[in-house]
Amino acid sequence: MSLSIIILAAGQGTRMRSSLPKILHPLAGRSLLEHVYIAATRLDVRDIHVVYGFGGDEIIESLSHLDVKWVEQAQQLGTGHAVAQAIDAVPDADNVLILYGDVPLITYETLADLVQAAEETGFSLLTSYIDDPRGYGRIVRDKKGDIEAIVEEKDATEEQRNICEINTGMMTVQASRLKQWLKQLDNNNAQAEYYLTDVIKMASDENVSINSINPDSAVEIQGVNNRQQLAELERYYQLIQAHHLMNEGVTLMDPQRFDLRGDLEAGRDVVIDINAVFEGSVSIGNDVSIGPNCYIRNADIGDNVTINANTVIDNAVIGSRSVIGPFARVRPDTRLAEDVHIGNFVEIKKSEIGQGSKINHLSYVGDSEVGKKTNIGAGTITCNYDGANKHKTVIGDDVFVGSDTQLVAPVTVANGVTIAAGTTVTKDVAENMLTISRTDQKSIKGWKRPKKK
């Protein structure tokens, strides 16, 4: 039987105290809704419908890359009303999986079980047992143990409030039946809303058996309603990722101080110190050491690389056996060949650095091409920007650039050149030359420094 999915994502999230729609708040670098979407897309699904409300234009623009059908709920009149906005686009013969855009840690495995549980009867419900059920709808069962209703807390009796089996809101229902039940909903309740959960009672009255399953962990069904809950799920999710990496052979000096906001592929014998943050897509080779307080985004790092403390690498390729940092910044579109050294307080931007070259101290190299076995001394700057346009600097193989040199682009320095310290290079330099530009040094006898009155 084909499957359609409806994700409810229309809530404003007032307790987030934010102008950003709740489902756009990030968890591990992805919006809450994207986490749900990714789990859903692993199922064999016909269409995914997302019901949105508050901040609709911003939501659609921010998540335009998702392959979903957007459905507006202009008035937020409850979960039943929200599903009704999308249900007409679902074929009668499909099963419908109902999900929530603010429940980000639901897993594919649980969803697959939930869908499978509906194959026999056309109705399955995800429930969970928790110690403190306050705020959740309670599962009411008959004497045989079958589900007969869900009672929202505000409508529950004192006895029903003591029930610890709660409704997660996630269910799989045969579409034609769900359409009929949605038409029968009313808002005669404490919230004056159309509850989707009322279809449980309707199914029970029609002797439709409801199969229930439970998630492996109650964290899977936790929603995000405020900043505290978001932070709690963030740390839980990060710990899951940390344990997965450690199971794959990565050494994390402290799993509690590790953040992965994207995808990380790591080889064997990788050591990552505290407070490392990874974003986007990062690939790390074998025998790599990453020091504390590093930020690495969309990077490809080769084997036997050492990245020292407080280093930033963003959209760059780092060749094998290179040493980076501490306090280095490797900016986008940079490619470092093998055995390159980028030292403390060095910034590289949109440049290619050849094998065995070194830029060890306090330098800026931008829009440049540097050859093999070249040494760039402390305080060197490629002057690549003229206020309107960027220009390229080309430095050949086996070049020695003395400290405090300025290379005013566009300029080419050929192989084997030596540039004396303090030189400003404004013209191309031919191979094996010594280039020097200094004014005569003067010392004035008896000169006195001005003093404050």
N, C-alpha and C positions, 0 to 999 in steps of 0.2 A: 504493500500500500504506500502511495506517495505521501510525503510529509511536507507541510507548510509550517512556517514558524512566525509567530507574532511576538515581537519584543515591545513591552510597554515602557515608554521612556518620556512620558509627558509631564512628570512632576517638576515643580519649580525648585524644590529643595530649599525651602526658606531657612531651615536650620543650618545650612552651610554658610549663611550670612555672606552671600557672594552674588555678584552680578553675572557670573558665569553659570550657565545651566548645569545642574548637578551631574548629568551624565557625561559632561565634558571634562570634569575634574580628573586629573591624571593619577593613575596608580601604576608605578613602575614604568613610567614613560608613555603609557597608553591611556586613552580615555576609558572611563568605566564601561561605557557602551562597547568599545572595541574589544575588551576582554570577553564580554558575553558573545559578541559577534564571532570572534575567533573560535570559541568552543562550539558555537552553533554550526559554523561552516564545515566542521569536520564530519557532521552528519550528512547523510544522503538526502538533500533537501531540494524541494522544487523552488520555493521563493521564501525570502525573509522580509517580513513587513515590520517596519519600525513606526510605532505610534508616538508622535512627538506633540509637544504643546508649547510650553514656555521657552522662549529663545529659539524658535524654530528656524529662522533664517541663519542664525549663527551655527546651530547644530548641523544643518544641511551643508553649509559651506565648509565647516571644519571636518566633516566626515564624508565629503563627497566621493572619496575613494572607496567607500564601502559599497558592495553590490547588494543594495537593498531597495525596497519600494517604500517610500516615505508616505505616511498617512497622518494627516493633521487631526488632532483632537482639540477643537477650538475652545470648548468648555471642559474643564476637568470635573466630570460628574461620577467618577469612580472607575474601578477596574473593569466592571462589566460593560460600562459605557465605552471605555477605551477599546476593548476587544471588538465591540460592535462596529467601530469605525473601520476596521480592517477586514472583518470576517466575510463580507460580500465578495471580496476578491479571491477568496479561497475556494477551490473546487469542492463540491459536496462530498466527493469520494475520498478526499484527503483526510489524514489525521492532522490535527493542529497542536503544535507544541507552544505553550504560553511561557514566555520568559520575561525577565525584568532587567532593564538597563542599568540599574544601580546595585546589582548583585554580581560583582565582577569575578568572584573566585569559583563559580560553578564550573565543574569539569566536564569534559567530553564524555568520560566514562559514565558519570552519573546520568547525563542526558541520554546517552545511548541505552542505558538500563530503563530509563523512564519511558522512552519511545517503545522499546521492546515490550514493556509491561502492558502497554495498551493494545498490542496486536490481537489479543484474544477477546477482550470485552469492549474495546473501543474507548476505554477511560482508565487513565492511571494518574496518580497523584503523588507528588514528592512531599513527604512529611519528615519531621525530625523530632527527636526527643532531646529537650534541653532542660537544665536545672532551673533556669529562671525564664518562664515563658511570657513574662509581662510584655504587652504590646503586640503579641501575636494572636491570630485566630486559633482557636482550639479545635482539635479533631474530636468529634463526638462519634462514638461507635455504639452499635447495638449489642445485645447480649451475646450474639454469635461472633462479635468482634469485627463485623463489617462496618465500614464507614457509612454513616447516615446523614451527617451534616458537618458544617464548619460554622462555628459561632465566633464572631468578632468580639474582642475583649470588652468593648463598650456595651455590647448587647448580651454578654454572658452572665449567667447566674454565678453565685459564689462557689457552688460546687463545680461548675464548668471551668472556672478560673483556676482551679487546682489541677486541671489536666495538664500534663507536661508534654504531650504530643502536640506539636504545632504545625500549622499550615505554612508552607513556604511560598505558596501562590503558583508554583510551577506545576503544570499538568499537561497531559496529552489527551485530547478528546476528538472523537470522530466528528468531522466538520458539520455534516448535515444535522446531527443531533444538537451540537453546540448552537447552531443558528436558531433552532427552534427554542432552546432554553433561554437564549439571550433576549428573545422577543417577550418572554414572560417575566423578566426581571422587573422589580419595583424598587423604589427608594424609601420604603417604609422602615427606616432604621434610625439609629441615633445620629448617624452622619449625614442622613438624607442623600445617600449615594447609591448607585447601582452596583452591588457587590457581585463580582464574578464568582465568589465562593458560594452564592446561593444556588448555582447549578448543581452542586453536590447533593443538596436536598432533593432537587428535581430528579436527578439520576436515581437516587435511592427510592423515591416514590414510584419510579417506573421500573424498579427492580433491575437496574443496570449495575452490574458489579464493578466496583472501583478497586483496582489493584494499587496498593501503595508500596513505595520503596523508600529507603532512607539513604542519604549520602554517606560516604565514608567518614566525613568530618563535618561537624556543624558549621565550621568556618565557611564551607562552600555556599551556605544559604544566608550568610550574613549580608544584609544590605548596608548601604552607606547613606546616612542621614545627616551626619555632622562631621566636623573636622577630626574629632577624636576617633570616630569609627574608621574614617579614611586612613588615619595614621596607624591604627591597629592592624588593619588589613594590609597596609603597605609593609609593615615589619614582618608580618606572617608570610606574605608572598616572597619577600626577600630571603627569608630563612629557608623557604622551600627551594628557591633557586640556589642558595648557597650549599645546601645539603646535596642537591643534584650534582653540582660541580665537584664537590668533595668525593662523591661516589664515583665520579669519572676520573679521579686522580689528582685534582687540583688542591693545593694546600692554601687554605685561607687562614691567616693568622688569627682572625677573630670573625667568625661568621655573622656575629651581631653587628659588625661594622663593615658591611659590604652592600653595595647597591648595584643592581643590574637593571637598566631601564631599556631593554631591547633584547638582543640575542648575542650570546657569547659562545664561541667555539674555541676550546683550548686543547692543546696537545698534552703530552705527558710531562710530569715534573715541573709544572708551573707553580710559582709561589707568588701569592698576592697578599701584600701587607694591608694594614687597616685603612679604612676610609677611602678605598678605591671606588670610583664611580664609573660605570660603563654605560654608554648610551648607543642606540642605533645597532648597527651590525659590526661586531668586533671579532676578528680571528687572531688567535695567539698560537704561535708554534710551540715546539718542545723546548724545555729547559729555559724558560723565560722567568725573570725575576722582576716584579713590579713593586716599587717602594710605597710608603704610606702617602696618603693624600693626593693620589693621582687621578686625573680625569681623562678618560679615553673614549672617543666617540668615532664611530664609523672608521675603524682602522684595521689594517692588516699588518701584523707584527710577526717577523720571522723567527727562526730558531735562535736560541742562545742570546737573546737580547736582554740587556739590563736597562730598566727604566727606573731612575732614581727618584727620590721623594719630590712631591709637589710639582710634578710635570703634567703639562696639558698636551694631548695629542688629538687633533681634530681633522678627520677626513684625510688621512695620510697613510703612506706605506713606509714601514720601517724594515730595512734589510737585516738579514741574519748577522749576529755577532755585533750589532751596533750597541752603543752606550748613550743613553739620553738622560740629561739632567744632572744634578737636581735643578729645580726652578727653570726648566726649559719649556718653551712653547712652540709646538710644531703645528702650524696652521694648515688650512685646507689646501689641497692640490700640491702637497709636498711628497716627494718620493726620495727616500734615502736608500742608497745601495748598501751592499754588505760592508761591515767593519767601519761604519761611520761613527764619529764621536760628535755629539751635540751637547755642549756643557752648560754650566750654570748661567742663568740669565741670558740665554741665547734664544732669539726668535727667528724661526724660519717660516716663510710664507710663499706658497706657489713656486716652489723651486725644486730642482733635481740636484742632488748631491752625490758625486761619484764615489766609487769604492775606496775605502781607506782614508777619506778626507776628514779633516777635523776643524770644528768651529767651537772652541772650548770655553770662551769667556765673553760675556757682555757684548754680544754682536747682534746685528739685524741683517738678515739676508732675505731679500724679497724679489720675486719675479726674476729669478736667476738660474743659471745653469753652471754648476761647478763640476770640474773634472775629477780625475782620480788622484789620490795621494796629495791633495792640496791642503795647505794649512792656512787658516784664516785667523789672524791674531785678535787679541782683545780689543773691543771698542770699534770694530770695523762696521761700517754701514754701507749698504747699497742704497744709493739715493734714487729710488725707482719712480718717484711720483713728482711731477712738475706742477702740481696744483690742478691739473685737468686730466692728464693721461698718465698711464703706467708704462714704463720702459724697461727693457730687459738688460741684465748684466750677464755676460758670458765670461767665465774664468776657466782656463784650460787645466791640463794635468800638471802635477808637480809644481804648482805655483805656491810661493810663500808671500802671504800678505801680512805686512807688519802691523803692529798695533796702531789704533787710532787712524785708520785709513778710511777715506770716503771714496766710493766708486760712483761717479755721477753717470747714470744711465741715460741713453743707451751707450754702452761701452763694452769692448772686448779685450780681454787680457789673455794672450796666447800662452802656450805651454812653456814651462820652465822659467817664467818671469819671477823676479823678486821685487817686491814693492816695499820700499823703506817705510819705517814707522812715521806716522804723521803726514803721509802723502795724500793729496787730493788728486784722483785720477779722472781726467776729463776727456782724454783722447785714447784711442786704441793703442795697445802696446804689443809689439812684435815679440816673437819667441826669444827666450833666454836673455832678456834685457833686465837691467836694474833701473827701476823707475823711482825717482825721488823728487819731491817738490817741497822746499822749505825756504822760508825767508831767513836772512842772516840774523843770527842771534846777537843781541846787544845787551850789555850790562852798564847801567848808569851809576856811576860812583856818587855817593852822598845823597842819593834820592831818598826822600822821607815820605812814608805813607801818610795820607791825610788822617786826621784824628777828629773825633766829634768834639764840639765845643762844650 
